[in-house]
Amino acid sequence: MPTAPNEQPETPAQLTHLNEQGSVHMVDVTDRPETMREAIAQARVRMLPATLYLIEQNQISKGSVLEVARIAGIMAAKQTPQIIPLCHPLPMTHIDIQFTLEPETGFIFIEGRTRTHYKTGVDVEALMAVSIAALTIYDMCKGVDTTITLEQAYIAQKSGGKSGTVNFQPA
């Protein structure tokens, strides 16, 4: 529920990137314990079934779409703090991206997993991985399909830290 301008939010944790004066700041994680943290993000790309067939047959002229998208997603996760201003640089210990193709509908489902043993989570990095993988698929295939859409990027699960394991489902 929105609050009036001078009221405190009901849950201050929702506004961790604002200090007491209301100014943007990077959250101080100095005193937090290091724990194993993992996030799973998912996204999907919709295209014509014929385009998906070309991807499966490695017939897209720019190269192996899924392998390039996998590399792009991994690279993006590692570069998250250079793109998202208040993200902490993290010692990433694992980044994995998997694709599931649904030829009948023209969907490519993307799942990205990120892991670290650190003081803050890797959920934004997982979202960055699947989002850039999806954008890479779009970029590599846009010459043969103008109907491609990027859909439903979200965190499916995250674990570690004080919240433990949390599962999410898209609306």
VMD Tcl script that builds the backbone (N, CA, C; Angstrom):
set m [mol new atoms 513]
animate dup $m
set s [atomselect $m all]
$s set {name element resname resid chain x y z} {
  {N N MET 1 A 0.846 -1.180 0.000}
  {CA C MET 1 A 0.000 0.000 0.000}
  {C C MET 1 A 0.892 1.244 0.000}
  {N N PRO 2 A 0.671 2.195 -0.883}
  {CA C PRO 2 A 1.481 3.411 -0.913}
  {C C PRO 2 A 1.321 4.197 0.380}
  {N N THR 3 A 2.371 4.927 0.730}
  {CA C THR 3 A 2.320 5.755 1.928}
  {C C THR 3 A 2.320 7.218 1.534}
  {N N ALA 4 A 1.849 8.056 2.455}
  {CA C ALA 4 A 1.899 9.509 2.227}
  {C C ALA 4 A 3.351 9.942 2.224}
  {N N PRO 5 A 3.679 11.092 1.629}
  {CA C PRO 5 A 5.072 11.519 1.488}
  {C C PRO 5 A 5.881 11.530 2.778}
  {N N ASN 6 A 5.301 11.849 3.914}
  {CA C ASN 6 A 6.070 11.942 5.162}
  {C C ASN 6 A 5.964 10.706 6.043}
  {N N GLU 7 A 5.272 9.673 5.588}
  {CA C GLU 7 A 5.132 8.456 6.374}
  {C C GLU 7 A 6.257 7.483 6.065}
  {N N GLN 8 A 6.592 6.656 7.056}
  {CA C GLN 8 A 7.562 5.588 6.854}
  {C C GLN 8 A 6.860 4.428 6.157}
  {N N PRO 9 A 7.526 3.716 5.278}
  {CA C PRO 9 A 6.900 2.558 4.636}
  {C C PRO 9 A 6.598 1.494 5.680}
  {N N GLU 10 A 5.593 0.649 5.397}
  {CA C GLU 10 A 5.232 -0.410 6.328}
  {C C GLU 10 A 6.364 -1.408 6.506}
  {N N THR 11 A 7.112 -1.672 5.454}
  {CA C THR 11 A 8.219 -2.613 5.506}
  {C C THR 11 A 9.482 -1.915 5.013}
  {N N PRO 12 A 10.290 -1.364 5.930}
  {CA C PRO 12 A 11.483 -0.624 5.506}
  {C C PRO 12 A 12.434 -1.437 4.636}
  {N N ALA 13 A 12.464 -2.761 4.794}
  {CA C ALA 13 A 13.366 -3.594 3.998}
  {C C ALA 13 A 13.093 -3.465 2.507}
  {N N GLN 14 A 11.906 -3.022 2.124}
  {CA C GLN 14 A 11.593 -2.869 0.711}
  {C C GLN 14 A 12.369 -1.721 0.086}
  {N N LEU 15 A 12.887 -0.826 0.888}
  {CA C LEU 15 A 13.569 0.363 0.367}
  {C C LEU 15 A 15.023 0.399 0.815}
  {N N THR 16 A 15.724 -0.708 0.672}
  {CA C THR 16 A 17.084 -0.791 1.188}
  {C C THR 16 A 18.080 0.096 0.459}
  {N N HIS 17 A 17.754 0.571 -0.717}
  {CA C HIS 17 A 18.685 1.431 -1.442}
  {C C HIS 17 A 18.463 2.916 -1.160}
  {N N LEU 18 A 17.642 3.207 -0.140}
  {CA C LEU 18 A 17.457 4.591 0.298}
  {C C LEU 18 A 17.976 4.707 1.727}
  {N N ASN 19 A 18.755 5.760 1.995}
  {CA C ASN 19 A 19.219 5.965 3.360}
  {C C ASN 19 A 18.164 6.721 4.166}
  {N N GLU 20 A 18.508 7.071 5.403}
  {CA C GLU 20 A 17.552 7.733 6.291}
  {C C GLU 20 A 17.064 9.073 5.735}
  {N N GLN 21 A 17.861 9.717 4.931}
  {CA C GLN 21 A 17.484 11.006 4.335}
  {C C GLN 21 A 16.720 10.838 3.017}
  {N N GLY 22 A 16.548 9.622 2.583}
  {CA C GLY 22 A 15.834 9.367 1.340}
  {C C GLY 22 A 16.720 9.406 0.113}
  {N N SER 23 A 18.029 9.495 0.307}
  {CA C SER 23 A 18.963 9.511 -0.817}
  {C C SER 23 A 19.349 8.087 -1.206}
  {N N VAL 24 A 19.607 7.903 -2.478}
  {CA C VAL 24 A 20.031 6.605 -2.984}
  {C C VAL 24 A 21.436 6.305 -2.482}
  {N N HIS 25 A 21.659 5.058 -2.067}
  {CA C HIS 25 A 22.999 4.631 -1.654}
  {C C HIS 25 A 23.138 3.135 -1.892}
  {N N MET 26 A 24.381 2.688 -1.906}
  {CA C MET 26 A 24.649 1.261 -2.014}
  {C C MET 26 A 24.498 0.664 -0.618}
  {N N VAL 27 A 23.786 -0.439 -0.507}
  {CA C VAL 27 A 23.558 -1.080 0.784}
  {C C VAL 27 A 24.890 -1.543 1.364}
  {N N ASP 28 A 25.099 -1.278 2.656}
  {CA C ASP 28 A 26.321 -1.683 3.344}
  {C C ASP 28 A 26.160 -3.124 3.829}
  {N N VAL 29 A 26.933 -4.041 3.259}
  {CA C VAL 29 A 26.850 -5.447 3.644}
  {C C VAL 29 A 28.053 -5.884 4.483}
  {N N THR 30 A 28.819 -4.920 4.957}
  {CA C THR 30 A 30.059 -5.212 5.684}
  {C C THR 30 A 29.858 -6.219 6.803}
  {N N ASP 31 A 28.821 -6.050 7.609}
  {CA C ASP 31 A 28.638 -6.895 8.787}
  {C C ASP 31 A 27.804 -8.152 8.535}
  {N N ARG 32 A 27.356 -8.359 7.330}
  {CA C ARG 32 A 26.577 -9.562 7.037}
  {C C ARG 32 A 27.498 -10.777 6.956}
  {N N PRO 33 A 26.996 -11.927 7.396}
  {CA C PRO 33 A 27.813 -13.145 7.256}
  {C C PRO 33 A 27.804 -13.636 5.810}
  {N N GLU 34 A 28.886 -14.256 5.419}
  {CA C GLU 34 A 28.931 -14.879 4.099}
  {C C GLU 34 A 28.187 -16.213 4.170}
  {N N THR 35 A 27.294 -16.435 3.213}
  {CA C THR 35 A 26.572 -17.704 3.109}
  {C C THR 35 A 26.520 -18.109 1.645}
  {N N MET 36 A 26.214 -19.379 1.402}
  {CA C MET 36 A 26.025 -19.849 0.034}
  {C C MET 36 A 24.710 -19.265 -0.464}
  {N N ARG 37 A 24.741 -18.607 -1.587}
  {CA C ARG 37 A 23.554 -17.974 -2.156}
  {C C ARG 37 A 23.410 -18.422 -3.597}
  {N N GLU 38 A 22.170 -18.715 -3.962}
  {CA C GLU 38 A 21.894 -19.167 -5.319}
  {C C GLU 38 A 20.593 -18.524 -5.789}
  {N N ALA 39 A 20.522 -18.268 -7.075}
  {CA C ALA 39 A 19.290 -17.753 -7.667}
  {C C ALA 39 A 19.045 -18.476 -8.988}
  {N N ILE 40 A 17.766 -18.684 -9.265}
  {CA C ILE 40 A 17.351 -19.268 -10.540}
  {C C ILE 40 A 16.385 -18.279 -11.183}
  {N N ALA 41 A 16.741 -17.811 -12.351}
  {CA C ALA 41 A 15.864 -16.911 -13.107}
  {C C ALA 41 A 15.391 -17.655 -14.341}
  {N N GLN 42 A 14.210 -17.285 -14.789}
  {CA C GLN 42 A 13.664 -17.891 -16.000}
  {C C GLN 42 A 13.121 -16.805 -16.912}
  {N N ALA 43 A 13.174 -17.081 -18.189}
  {CA C ALA 43 A 12.615 -16.184 -19.202}
  {C C ALA 43 A 12.192 -17.054 -20.373}
  {N N ARG 44 A 11.437 -16.456 -21.264}
  {CA C ARG 44 A 11.098 -17.189 -22.481}
  {C C ARG 44 A 11.120 -16.224 -23.658}
  {N N VAL 45 A 11.400 -16.816 -24.809}
  {CA C VAL 45 A 11.414 -16.088 -26.070}
  {C C VAL 45 A 10.402 -16.779 -26.970}
  {N N ARG 46 A 9.539 -15.976 -27.589}
  {CA C ARG 46 A 8.524 -16.522 -28.505}
  {C C ARG 46 A 8.909 -16.126 -29.928}
  {N N MET 47 A 8.773 -17.071 -30.835}
  {CA C MET 47 A 9.081 -16.828 -32.246}
  {C C MET 47 A 8.243 -17.756 -33.105}
  {N N LEU 48 A 8.336 -17.573 -34.378}
  {CA C LEU 48 A 7.654 -18.484 -35.288}
  {C C LEU 48 A 8.269 -19.883 -35.150}
  {N N PRO 49 A 7.453 -20.925 -35.163}
  {CA C PRO 49 A 8.010 -22.275 -35.108}
  {C C PRO 49 A 9.062 -22.531 -36.195}
  {N N ALA 50 A 8.897 -21.914 -37.348}
  {CA C ALA 50 A 9.884 -22.083 -38.427}
  {C C ALA 50 A 11.245 -21.510 -38.033}
  {N N THR 51 A 11.242 -20.419 -37.280}
  {CA C THR 51 A 12.506 -19.831 -36.816}
  {C C THR 51 A 13.164 -20.757 -35.803}
  {N N LEU 52 A 12.387 -21.305 -34.908}
  {CA C LEU 52 A 12.929 -22.246 -33.929}
  {C C LEU 52 A 13.526 -23.458 -34.628}
  {N N TYR 53 A 12.891 -23.895 -35.686}
  {CA C TYR 53 A 13.422 -25.009 -36.467}
  {C C TYR 53 A 14.802 -24.654 -37.032}
  {N N LEU 54 A 14.939 -23.432 -37.567}
  {CA C LEU 54 A 16.242 -22.991 -38.082}
  {C C LEU 54 A 17.300 -22.990 -36.987}
  {N N ILE 55 A 16.919 -22.566 -35.783}
  {CA C ILE 55 A 17.860 -22.578 -34.653}
  {C C ILE 55 A 18.275 -24.004 -34.334}
  {N N GLU 56 A 17.296 -24.907 -34.256}
  {CA C GLU 56 A 17.581 -26.316 -33.951}
  {C C GLU 56 A 18.518 -26.946 -34.980}
  {N N GLN 57 A 18.348 -26.566 -36.235}
  {CA C GLN 57 A 19.147 -27.130 -37.326}
  {C C GLN 57 A 20.444 -26.358 -37.559}
  {N N ASN 58 A 20.707 -25.371 -36.709}
  {CA C ASN 58 A 21.907 -24.523 -36.822}
  {C C ASN 58 A 21.988 -23.874 -38.208}
  {N N GLN 59 A 20.841 -23.343 -38.656}
  {CA C GLN 59 A 20.750 -22.733 -39.973}
  {C C GLN 59 A 20.649 -21.205 -39.929}
  {N N ILE 60 A 20.848 -20.602 -38.778}
  {CA C ILE 60 A 20.866 -19.140 -38.683}
  {C C ILE 60 A 22.250 -18.676 -39.124}
  {N N SER 61 A 22.306 -17.750 -40.055}
  {CA C SER 61 A 23.579 -17.374 -40.675}
  {C C SER 61 A 24.603 -16.798 -39.699}
  {N N LYS 62 A 24.164 -16.255 -38.580}
  {CA C LYS 62 A 25.105 -15.661 -37.618}
  {C C LYS 62 A 25.813 -16.705 -36.759}
  {N N GLY 63 A 25.370 -17.965 -36.803}
  {CA C GLY 63 A 26.059 -19.006 -36.043}
  {C C GLY 63 A 25.132 -19.749 -35.098}
  {N N SER 64 A 25.734 -20.450 -34.153}
  {CA C SER 64 A 25.003 -21.260 -33.185}
  {C C SER 64 A 24.318 -20.357 -32.166}
  {N N VAL 65 A 23.039 -20.131 -32.388}
  {CA C VAL 65 A 22.284 -19.149 -31.596}
  {C C VAL 65 A 22.331 -19.467 -30.108}
  {N N LEU 66 A 22.065 -20.693 -29.736}
  {CA C LEU 66 A 21.981 -21.017 -28.318}
  {C C LEU 66 A 23.339 -20.974 -27.624}
  {N N GLU 67 A 24.380 -21.363 -28.304}
  {CA C GLU 67 A 25.702 -21.302 -27.678}
  {C C GLU 67 A 26.177 -19.855 -27.521}
  {N N VAL 68 A 25.909 -19.031 -28.519}
  {CA C VAL 68 A 26.266 -17.611 -28.393}
  {C C VAL 68 A 25.440 -16.967 -27.284}
  {N N ALA 69 A 24.151 -17.307 -27.206}
  {CA C ALA 69 A 23.287 -16.760 -26.154}
  {C C ALA 69 A 23.755 -17.217 -24.777}
  {N N ARG 70 A 24.197 -18.455 -24.656}
  {CA C ARG 70 A 24.702 -18.965 -23.379}
  {C C ARG 70 A 25.937 -18.166 -22.938}
  {N N ILE 71 A 26.858 -17.971 -23.847}
  {CA C ILE 71 A 28.076 -17.219 -23.519}
  {C C ILE 71 A 27.731 -15.773 -23.170}
  {N N ALA 72 A 26.841 -15.166 -23.946}
  {CA C ALA 72 A 26.436 -13.778 -23.669}
  {C C ALA 72 A 25.803 -13.661 -22.290}
  {N N GLY 73 A 24.945 -14.621 -21.926}
  {CA C GLY 73 A 24.298 -14.594 -20.618}
  {C C GLY 73 A 25.291 -14.743 -19.480}
  {N N ILE 74 A 26.245 -15.629 -19.637}
  {CA C ILE 74 A 27.279 -15.819 -18.610}
  {C C ILE 74 A 28.103 -14.541 -18.461}
  {N N MET 75 A 28.510 -13.977 -19.575}
  {CA C MET 75 A 29.291 -12.733 -19.528}
  {C C MET 75 A 28.490 -11.604 -18.882}
  {N N ALA 76 A 27.206 -11.525 -19.193}
  {CA C ALA 76 A 26.356 -10.464 -18.642}
  {C C ALA 76 A 26.239 -10.589 -17.130}
  {N N ALA 77 A 26.043 -11.806 -16.628}
  {CA C ALA 77 A 25.926 -12.004 -15.178}
  {C C ALA 77 A 27.179 -11.498 -14.472}
  {N N LYS 78 A 28.340 -11.755 -15.066}
  {CA C LYS 78 A 29.596 -11.315 -14.447}
  {C C LYS 78 A 29.769 -9.800 -14.494}
  {N N GLN 79 A 29.092 -9.136 -15.420}
  {CA C GLN 79 A 29.234 -7.686 -15.587}
  {C C GLN 79 A 28.092 -6.886 -14.950}
  {N N THR 80 A 27.220 -7.524 -14.207}
  {CA C THR 80 A 26.042 -6.856 -13.651}
  {C C THR 80 A 26.363 -5.552 -12.924}
  {N N PRO 81 A 27.365 -5.486 -12.046}
  {CA C PRO 81 A 27.603 -4.219 -11.336}
  {C C PRO 81 A 28.067 -3.070 -12.247}
  {N N GLN 82 A 28.525 -3.376 -13.443}
  {CA C GLN 82 A 28.891 -2.317 -14.379}
  {C C GLN 82 A 27.669 -1.735 -15.078}
  {N N ILE 83 A 26.540 -2.436 -14.999}
  {CA C ILE 83 A 25.326 -2.010 -15.706}
  {C C ILE 83 A 24.242 -1.528 -14.736}
  {N N ILE 84 A 24.075 -2.224 -13.619}
  {CA C ILE 84 A 23.080 -1.860 -12.605}
  {C C ILE 84 A 23.825 -1.094 -11.510}
  {N N PRO 85 A 23.569 0.201 -11.361}
  {CA C PRO 85 A 24.419 1.067 -10.539}
  {C C PRO 85 A 24.637 0.643 -9.091}
  {N N LEU 86 A 23.672 0.072 -8.406}
  {CA C LEU 86 A 23.828 -0.187 -6.979}
  {C C LEU 86 A 24.099 -1.650 -6.637}
  {N N CYS 87 A 24.358 -2.475 -7.655}
  {CA C CYS 87 A 24.692 -3.876 -7.403}
  {C C CYS 87 A 26.130 -3.997 -6.910}
  {N N HIS 88 A 26.321 -4.886 -5.957}
  {CA C HIS 88 A 27.672 -5.142 -5.449}
  {C C HIS 88 A 28.435 -6.024 -6.430}
  {N N PRO 89 A 29.720 -5.791 -6.595}
  {CA C PRO 89 A 30.531 -6.744 -7.367}
  {C C PRO 89 A 30.646 -8.032 -6.538}
  {N N LEU 90 A 30.360 -9.146 -7.153}
  {CA C LEU 90 A 30.322 -10.413 -6.425}
  {C C LEU 90 A 31.333 -11.411 -6.965}
  {N N PRO 91 A 31.877 -12.232 -6.079}
  {CA C PRO 91 A 32.730 -13.330 -6.551}
  {C C PRO 91 A 31.844 -14.485 -7.016}
  {N N MET 92 A 31.467 -14.471 -8.266}
  {CA C MET 92 A 30.575 -15.500 -8.804}
  {C C MET 92 A 31.306 -16.843 -8.796}
  {N N THR 93 A 30.668 -17.862 -8.232}
  {CA C THR 93 A 31.289 -19.180 -8.209}
  {C C THR 93 A 30.678 -20.126 -9.234}
  {N N HIS 94 A 29.486 -19.771 -9.751}
  {CA C HIS 94 A 28.860 -20.626 -10.761}
  {C C HIS 94 A 27.808 -19.825 -11.525}
  {N N ILE 95 A 27.815 -19.979 -12.829}
  {CA C ILE 95 A 26.781 -19.405 -13.696}
  {C C ILE 95 A 26.476 -20.460 -14.744}
  {N N ASP 96 A 25.199 -20.794 -14.881}
  {CA C ASP 96 A 24.809 -21.804 -15.855}
  {C C ASP 96 A 23.531 -21.348 -16.547}
  {N N ILE 97 A 23.457 -21.565 -17.834}
  {CA C ILE 97 A 22.262 -21.215 -18.601}
  {C C ILE 97 A 21.864 -22.425 -19.428}
  {N N GLN 98 A 20.585 -22.792 -19.317}
  {CA C GLN 98 A 20.042 -23.923 -20.062}
  {C C GLN 98 A 18.848 -23.461 -20.889}
  {N N PHE 99 A 18.647 -24.120 -22.006}
  {CA C PHE 99 A 17.540 -23.805 -22.918}
  {C C PHE 99 A 16.664 -25.022 -23.105}
  {N N THR 100 A 15.365 -24.811 -23.106}
  {CA C THR 100 A 14.404 -25.849 -23.444}
  {C C THR 100 A 13.589 -25.322 -24.609}
  {N N LEU 101 A 13.573 -26.083 -25.699}
  {CA C LEU 101 A 12.866 -25.659 -26.901}
  {C C LEU 101 A 11.517 -26.353 -26.996}
  {N N GLU 102 A 10.513 -25.595 -27.373}
  {CA C GLU 102 A 9.168 -26.133 -27.581}
  {C C GLU 102 A 8.781 -25.836 -29.034}
  {N N PRO 103 A 9.166 -26.727 -29.954}
  {CA C PRO 103 A 8.997 -26.470 -31.379}
  {C C PRO 103 A 7.563 -26.201 -31.833}
  {N N GLU 104 A 6.589 -26.845 -31.197}
  {CA C GLU 104 A 5.193 -26.669 -31.630}
  {C C GLU 104 A 4.712 -25.234 -31.442}
  {N N THR 105 A 5.163 -24.597 -30.374}
  {CA C THR 105 A 4.674 -23.251 -30.047}
  {C C THR 105 A 5.669 -22.147 -30.406}
  {N N GLY 106 A 6.907 -22.527 -30.687}
  {CA C GLY 106 A 7.917 -21.524 -30.990}
  {C C GLY 106 A 8.521 -20.873 -29.761}
  {N N PHE 107 A 8.441 -21.528 -28.615}
  {CA C PHE 107 A 9.021 -20.982 -27.390}
  {C C PHE 107 A 10.408 -21.549 -27.127}
  {N N ILE 108 A 11.298 -20.673 -26.669}
  {CA C ILE 108 A 12.554 -21.097 -26.063}
  {C C ILE 108 A 12.476 -20.658 -24.607}
  {N N PHE 109 A 12.551 -21.618 -23.703}
  {CA C PHE 109 A 12.564 -21.328 -22.272}
  {C C PHE 109 A 14.018 -21.267 -21.822}
  {N N ILE 110 A 14.344 -20.236 -21.094}
  {CA C ILE 110 A 15.720 -20.014 -20.639}
  {C C ILE 110 A 15.735 -20.092 -19.119}
  {N N GLU 111 A 16.680 -20.849 -18.582}
  {CA C GLU 111 A 16.871 -20.883 -17.131}
  {C C GLU 111 A 18.321 -20.554 -16.834}
  {N N GLY 112 A 18.515 -19.589 -15.958}
  {CA C GLY 112 A 19.851 -19.195 -15.539}
  {C C GLY 112 A 20.023 -19.415 -14.050}
  {N N ARG 113 A 21.138 -20.034 -13.669}
  {CA C ARG 113 A 21.460 -20.261 -12.257}
  {C C ARG 113 A 22.765 -19.543 -11.941}
  {N N THR 114 A 22.740 -18.818 -10.848}
  {CA C THR 114 A 23.940 -18.126 -10.399}
  {C C THR 114 A 24.199 -18.519 -8.949}
  {N N ARG 115 A 25.475 -18.551 -8.579}
  {CA C ARG 115 A 25.830 -18.967 -7.221}
  {C C ARG 115 A 27.061 -18.203 -6.763}
  {N N THR 116 A 27.075 -17.929 -5.465}
  {CA C THR 116 A 28.233 -17.328 -4.822}
  {C C THR 116 A 28.232 -17.711 -3.350}
  {N N HIS 117 A 29.342 -17.535 -2.719}
  {CA C HIS 117 A 29.441 -17.639 -1.256}
  {C C HIS 117 A 29.861 -16.248 -0.815}
  {N N TYR 118 A 28.846 -15.447 -0.464}
  {CA C TYR 118 A 29.131 -14.041 -0.178}
  {C C TYR 118 A 28.066 -13.470 0.746}
  {N N LYS 119 A 28.064 -12.147 0.898}
  {CA C LYS 119 A 27.210 -11.434 1.844}
  {C C LYS 119 A 25.900 -10.939 1.255}
  {N N THR 120 A 25.729 -11.053 -0.035}
  {CA C THR 120 A 24.507 -10.586 -0.688}
  {C C THR 120 A 24.174 -11.507 -1.852}
  {N N GLY 121 A 22.918 -11.490 -2.268}
  {CA C GLY 121 A 22.408 -12.453 -3.231}
  {C C GLY 121 A 22.815 -12.219 -4.668}
  {N N VAL 122 A 22.480 -13.182 -5.496}
  {CA C VAL 122 A 22.842 -13.181 -6.907}
  {C C VAL 122 A 21.611 -13.188 -7.809}
  {N N ASP 123 A 20.481 -12.675 -7.305}
  {CA C ASP 123 A 19.250 -12.695 -8.090}
  {C C ASP 123 A 19.297 -11.750 -9.283}
  {N N VAL 124 A 19.860 -10.566 -9.117}
  {CA C VAL 124 A 19.944 -9.638 -10.256}
  {C C VAL 124 A 20.875 -10.213 -11.325}
  {N N GLU 125 A 21.934 -10.884 -10.905}
  {CA C GLU 125 A 22.846 -11.508 -11.859}
  {C C GLU 125 A 22.149 -12.610 -12.652}
  {N N ALA 126 A 21.295 -13.387 -11.994}
  {CA C ALA 126 A 20.540 -14.430 -12.706}
  {C C ALA 126 A 19.571 -13.809 -13.708}
  {N N LEU 127 A 18.904 -12.731 -13.290}
  {CA C LEU 127 A 18.002 -12.027 -14.227}
  {C C LEU 127 A 18.773 -11.430 -15.395}
  {N N MET 128 A 19.936 -10.878 -15.118}
  {CA C MET 128 A 20.770 -10.326 -16.187}
  {C C MET 128 A 21.151 -11.434 -17.167}
  {N N ALA 129 A 21.506 -12.588 -16.657}
  {CA C ALA 129 A 21.918 -13.706 -17.515}
  {C C ALA 129 A 20.811 -14.116 -18.481}
  {N N VAL 130 A 19.592 -14.334 -17.955}
  {CA C VAL 130 A 18.517 -14.791 -18.851}
  {C C VAL 130 A 18.043 -13.675 -19.776}
  {N N SER 131 A 18.070 -12.453 -19.300}
  {CA C SER 131 A 17.628 -11.327 -20.140}
  {C C SER 131 A 18.566 -11.113 -21.316}
  {N N ILE 132 A 19.855 -11.149 -21.060}
  {CA C ILE 132 A 20.823 -10.947 -22.146}
  {C C ILE 132 A 20.865 -12.161 -23.062}
  {N N ALA 133 A 20.680 -13.347 -22.523}
  {CA C ALA 133 A 20.573 -14.532 -23.391}
  {C C ALA 133 A 19.380 -14.366 -24.333}
  {N N ALA 134 A 18.252 -13.898 -23.796}
  {CA C ALA 134 A 17.058 -13.679 -24.624}
  {C C ALA 134 A 17.311 -12.598 -25.672}
  {N N LEU 135 A 17.940 -11.513 -25.270}
  {CA C LEU 135 A 18.265 -10.442 -26.231}
  {C C LEU 135 A 19.201 -10.936 -27.330}
  {N N THR 136 A 20.114 -11.802 -26.972}
  {CA C THR 136 A 21.049 -12.348 -27.956}
  {C C THR 136 A 20.306 -13.220 -28.968}
  {N N ILE 137 A 19.374 -14.031 -28.490}
  {CA C ILE 137 A 18.552 -14.831 -29.408}
  {C C ILE 137 A 17.807 -13.902 -30.364}
  {N N TYR 138 A 17.209 -12.849 -29.817}
  {CA C TYR 138 A 16.506 -11.875 -30.663}
  {C C TYR 138 A 17.457 -11.293 -31.710}
  {N N ASP 139 A 18.608 -10.830 -31.255}
  {CA C ASP 139 A 19.552 -10.178 -32.175}
  {C C ASP 139 A 20.011 -11.121 -33.288}
  {N N MET 140 A 20.256 -12.354 -32.945}
  {CA C MET 140 A 20.757 -13.293 -33.946}
  {C C MET 140 A 19.686 -13.750 -34.927}
  {N N CYS 141 A 18.412 -13.631 -34.536}
  {CA C CYS 141 A 17.330 -14.159 -35.370}
  {C C CYS 141 A 16.425 -13.098 -35.971}
  {N N LYS 142 A 16.600 -11.842 -35.624}
  {CA C LYS 142 A 15.681 -10.796 -36.070}
  {C C LYS 142 A 15.656 -10.644 -37.590}
  {N N GLY 143 A 16.708 -11.045 -38.274}
  {CA C GLY 143 A 16.748 -10.954 -39.726}
  {C C GLY 143 A 15.824 -11.933 -40.427}
  {N N VAL 144 A 15.445 -13.011 -39.722}
  {CA C VAL 144 A 14.555 -14.000 -40.337}
  {C C VAL 144 A 13.165 -14.007 -39.715}
  {N N ASP 145 A 12.979 -13.275 -38.594}
  {CA C ASP 145 A 11.684 -13.304 -37.908}
  {C C ASP 145 A 11.449 -11.970 -37.200}
  {N N THR 146 A 10.485 -11.214 -37.689}
  {CA C THR 146 A 10.175 -9.911 -37.077}
  {C C THR 146 A 9.140 -10.028 -35.962}
  {N N THR 147 A 8.704 -11.261 -35.641}
  {CA C THR 147 A 7.674 -11.449 -34.614}
  {C C THR 147 A 8.241 -11.847 -33.254}
  {N N ILE 148 A 9.545 -11.950 -33.117}
  {CA C ILE 148 A 10.152 -12.439 -31.875}
  {C C ILE 148 A 9.812 -11.507 -30.712}
  {N N THR 149 A 9.398 -12.117 -29.586}
  {CA C THR 149 A 9.144 -11.342 -28.370}
  {C C THR 149 A 9.881 -11.981 -27.194}
  {N N LEU 150 A 10.323 -11.132 -26.276}
  {CA C LEU 150 A 10.964 -11.571 -25.038}
  {C C LEU 150 A 9.904 -11.486 -23.952}
  {N N GLU 151 A 9.729 -12.569 -23.198}
  {CA C GLU 151 A 8.615 -12.629 -22.255}
  {C C GLU 151 A 9.024 -13.198 -20.898}
  {N N GLN 152 A 8.353 -12.727 -19.868}
  {CA C GLN 152 A 8.363 -13.309 -18.531}
  {C C GLN 152 A 9.727 -13.575 -17.921}
  {N N ALA 153 A 10.592 -12.612 -17.872}
  {CA C ALA 153 A 11.825 -12.792 -17.118}
  {C C ALA 153 A 11.500 -12.581 -15.642}
  {N N TYR 154 A 11.845 -13.561 -14.814}
  {CA C TYR 154 A 11.541 -13.474 -13.385}
  {C C TYR 154 A 12.462 -14.394 -12.584}
  {N N ILE 155 A 12.532 -14.129 -11.271}
  {CA C ILE 155 A 13.264 -15.006 -10.363}
  {C C ILE 155 A 12.328 -16.140 -9.965}
  {N N ALA 156 A 12.735 -17.364 -10.242}
  {CA C ALA 156 A 11.930 -18.529 -9.883}
  {C C ALA 156 A 12.254 -19.010 -8.468}
  {N N GLN 157 A 13.508 -18.831 -8.069}
  {CA C GLN 157 A 13.918 -19.268 -6.738}
  {C C GLN 157 A 15.184 -18.545 -6.335}
  {N N LYS 158 A 15.291 -18.261 -5.052}
  {CA C LYS 158 A 16.562 -17.788 -4.521}
  {C C LYS 158 A 16.753 -18.366 -3.138}
  {N N SER 159 A 18.011 -18.570 -2.760}
  {CA C SER 159 A 18.303 -19.168 -1.464}
  {C C SER 159 A 19.563 -18.553 -0.894}
  {N N GLY 160 A 19.681 -18.693 0.418}
  {CA C GLY 160 A 20.822 -18.164 1.148}
  {C C GLY 160 A 20.460 -16.906 1.905}
  {N N GLY 161 A 21.323 -16.513 2.805}
  {CA C GLY 161 A 21.060 -15.309 3.581}
  {C C GLY 161 A 19.959 -15.518 4.596}
  {N N LYS 162 A 19.449 -14.422 5.148}
  {CA C LYS 162 A 18.454 -14.520 6.231}
  {C C LYS 162 A 17.087 -14.990 5.753}
  {N N SER 163 A 16.785 -14.864 4.460}
  {CA C SER 163 A 15.467 -15.268 3.954}
  {C C SER 163 A 15.356 -16.761 3.700}
  {N N GLY 164 A 16.476 -17.456 3.628}
  {CA C GLY 164 A 16.436 -18.881 3.299}
  {C C GLY 164 A 16.048 -19.079 1.848}
  {N N THR 165 A 15.291 -20.147 1.579}
  {CA C THR 165 A 14.873 -20.453 0.212}
  {C C THR 165 A 13.486 -19.882 -0.033}
  {N N VAL 166 A 13.356 -19.152 -1.133}
  {CA C VAL 166 A 12.094 -18.531 -1.511}
  {C C VAL 166 A 11.802 -18.915 -2.952}
  {N N ASN 167 A 10.594 -19.423 -3.213}
  {CA C ASN 167 A 10.160 -19.791 -4.561}
  {C C ASN 167 A 9.144 -18.774 -5.060}
  {N N PHE 168 A 9.206 -18.467 -6.342}
  {CA C PHE 168 A 8.307 -17.499 -6.949}
  {C C PHE 168 A 7.656 -18.113 -8.176}
  {N N GLN 169 A 6.488 -17.628 -8.507}
  {CA C GLN 169 A 5.804 -17.986 -9.746}
  {C C GLN 169 A 5.340 -16.697 -10.406}
  {N N PRO 170 A 5.429 -16.617 -11.730}
  {CA C PRO 170 A 4.956 -15.400 -12.400}
  {C C PRO 170 A 3.445 -15.278 -12.290}
  {N N ALA 171 A 2.983 -14.055 -12.355}
  {CA C ALA 171 A 1.527 -13.816 -12.270}
  {C C ALA 171 A 0.845 -14.217 -13.551}
}
mol reanalyze $m
mol bondsrecalc $m
mol representation Tube
mol addrep $m
